[in-house]
Amino acid sequence: QVQLVESGGGLVQAGGSLRLSCAASGSGFSINPMAWYRQVPGKQRELVASITGGVTSYADSVKGRFTISRDNAKNTVYLEMNSLKPEDTAVYYCYAPYGSGYWGQGTQVTVSS
C-alpha cells in the first residue's frame, strides 16, 4: 500500500513563492517516477510537472517558474513554485504512476492578485 501526503499549500500574493512537499511511504516503494497535478473546480486535472530519473518535464504554463525535485533519502518529492500567478490557484496533487496509480489528498494553493 502506497501513501502520499502533500503539504506546503497556502495563500500567497501574486509574484510570491511556495514549496510543496509530497511524503511517500509504502513497502518497496520508490519515488521514481513521480508527478504533480493540479485541478480547479469544473476542470480536468492537469499535469504540472513530472520527474523520471534525472529527467524533468513541465507544462508550458509553468516552465521557468516551477521546479520538481526529489530527496530519495526522505522519500519526498517537492514542487518549488516561484513567480506565482492567480491562474496557478488550484488544488495540487502528488501522483505515483505505479499499478493503478496513487494520489495524495491534495493541498490548496491560492494566489491573490
C-alpha positions in Angstrom: 0.0 0.0 0.0 1.4 3.4 -1.0 0.5 6.6 0.9 1.2 10.1 -0.4 0.8 13.1 1.9 1.1 16.6 0.4 1.9 19.7 2.4 3.0 23.3 1.9 0.0 24.8 0.2 -1.5 28.1 1.4 -2.4 31.7 0.4 0.2 33.8 -1.3 0.3 37.1 -3.2 1.0 37.1 -6.9 4.7 37.0 -7.5 5.3 35.0 -4.4 6.6 31.5 -3.8 5.6 28.3 -2.3 7.2 24.9 -1.9 5.0 21.8 -1.9 6.1 18.5 -0.4 4.9 15.0 -1.1 6.0 12.5 1.5 5.7 8.9 0.2 5.5 5.7 2.2 5.0 2.0 1.3 6.9 -1.2 1.3 9.4 -1.3 -1.6 8.1 2.0 -3.0 10.5 4.2 -4.8 9.7 7.9 -5.7 10.7 7.4 -9.3 8.9 8.4 -11.4 6.5 10.9 -9.8 4.4 13.8 -10.9 2.4 16.8 -9.7 -1.0 17.6 -11.0 -3.5 20.4 -10.2 -7.2 20.9 -10.5 -9.6 23.8 -10.3 -13.3 23.2 -9.8 -15.1 22.3 -13.0 -12.0 21.5 -14.9 -10.0 18.3 -15.6 -6.9 17.5 -13.5 -3.8 19.0 -15.3 -0.3 17.6 -15.3 2.0 20.3 -14.0 5.4 18.5 -13.7 7.0 15.1 -13.7 10.3 13.5 -12.8 11.8 10.3 -14.1 15.3 9.5 -13.2 17.2 12.8 -13.9 14.7 14.0 -16.4 12.0 16.6 -15.6 9.1 17.8 -17.7 6.8 20.7 -17.2 3.5 22.1 -18.5 4.1 25.1 -20.7 2.2 27.3 -18.3 4.7 26.7 -15.5 8.0 26.3 -17.4 10.7 28.6 -15.9 8.7 29.2 -12.7 8.2 25.7 -11.2 10.8 23.1 -10.3 10.2 19.5 -9.4 12.8 17.6 -7.4 13.1 14.7 -5.0 15.0 13.6 -2.0 15.4 9.8 -2.1 16.7 9.7 1.5 13.5 11.3 2.7 11.3 9.6 0.1 9.9 13.0 -0.6 9.1 14.9 -3.9 9.0 18.7 -4.0 7.4 21.3 -6.2 9.1 24.7 -5.9 6.8 27.3 -7.3 8.0 30.9 -8.0 6.5 33.9 -9.6 3.1 32.6 -8.8 0.1 33.9 -10.7 -3.6 34.0 -9.8 -4.2 31.4 -12.5 -1.9 29.0 -10.5 -4.7 28.8 -7.9 -5.8 25.1 -7.6 -5.6 22.0 -5.5 -2.3 20.4 -6.2 -1.9 16.6 -6.1 1.0 14.3 -5.9 0.8 11.2 -8.2 2.7 8.0 -8.2 2.3 6.0 -11.5 2.6 2.5 -10.0 0.0 -0.2 -10.7 -3.4 1.6 -10.9 -1.8 4.8 -9.7 -1.8 6.5 -6.3 -2.9 10.0 -5.4 -2.3 12.2 -2.4 -5.2 14.0 -0.7 -4.2 17.3 -2.3 -3.1 20.7 -1.0 -4.8 24.0 -1.8 -2.8 26.8 -3.3 -4.4 30.2 -3.6 -2.7 33.1 -5.3 -4.2 36.5 -4.8 -3.8 39.4 -7.2 
